[in-house]
Amino acid sequence: MTNTGGTPAGWYHAPGDPEGTQRYWDAAQWIGDPQPVPQQPAPQAPAAPQAPQASDPTVAYTPPAAADQGAGQPPQYGAPPTGQAPQYDAPPAGGQQPPAFGGAPGGQPPAYGSPPPGGQAPPGYTAFGGPGAAMQTDNLAEGWQRIVARFIDGIIVGIASFIIGVIVAIALDNLLGGLIAGLIGVAIGTAYEVVLTSQLGATLGKKIFNMRIVNESDGSKVDDNVMLKRYMPSIAIGVIGAIPILGLLSIPLGLVFVILSLVWIFTDDKRRSVYDKFGNTIVIIDK
């Protein structure tokens, strides 16, 4: 039996064969005897959802579609974990209340100017504004150190003033020349004390002993105005000494200032000299 209808090769039911059989068609003729068609297993129907037992009235029936809704989906941003209701205004774990807005954690904020937690104040100082700040006796300069430092500064200023004064006096060669030379010496001494101390904290003589001049009230750095007030006795004596005839008064006046300073730097509780009392300063050592 042949068929030229152009049917492709495969297993088909041949005309005249019993129902439920099939034979192989090679695209030209039937091959072999009829074969029973293999039976396909019937698909299983989905299992019906089981309702909860009527004996437990506390269990509410949840439809399967509602129970599975959203399964496998990540929670929305900010949503609480599954099964937990969000808690508002609840204290953190451990029972401690969070710090108030703008407040310091762990208690009271540190006092103004105090060193950071675990830190130390700079060597030779206590915290700014603390008890005895910059006024403790353990960091005040010794009297003998101040005498030696003043002697060194006097030599430096004296040499500079003498050289410039001689040049001016010879150039003018009159009474006015002597007055100008004396005022130049006062200007040199004032600039030496004011500029070096306000910029570096001390003169060259004091720097040898690691000393600094600071404000008596809080131990802060002095400025030009404070140093001008502090050096005012020397300015007054220098100006008087440059004036003819009146210059004789500068000798006993300067001697009084020297004696008072020597006494006070050894007896005063803050070792203040005449100059310190004028400028409200003290002299300390950076340890």
C-alpha angles and dihedrals in degrees: 000000000000135000125194097185092115096248109164121241117278147098113305140156106265119221110260095020120120119270115269094033135104139190135200117262114201092195090263109048143353116273126207132343127315114281127203114256111248113248117240117219113250115247115255118244116238115264114256116242115260117234118223118266114273089226091074107062093175094069113086118211112245118195113238093238092055093045093051095043110121093008110157093015119124116245117261118263110279094011117135120248117278112284096014128102118221115261119215128196089004116149118246123262112294096040096266120137117235116250117269118259108285092006126127116253119245099025137305121011116251118265117267111276096010117138119262119273109290091008131116132227115254114281112282095016141092122214116290109269093009124129110295094001110188089343102087114123093230093072101037115113117254120250095240091051091055092048092052092045092050090049091053092047090048091055092050095048093040094054093048093046093046094052095048093041093053091049092051094044093051092045094052098028095193143085092280090056091058092049093050092046090053093049091048089055090052090049092050093050092046093049091047093053099037102041098041094045096045091047103034102019095243145028123264092264092053092044089064089066094038091248128156135192112228138170112278095221100058109356093249126148116281123237134209094274093053092048093049089055091046094051094044095105091056091046091052093048092046094051092047091048092054093056114088115248091001087065089078089068091059092070099062091035092054090046091055091052092049093051093047092049092049091051096045099048088060100037107029115098089233096032092241120172127206088272093051091053091052094049099032090237139133133204118235137178123234102229 
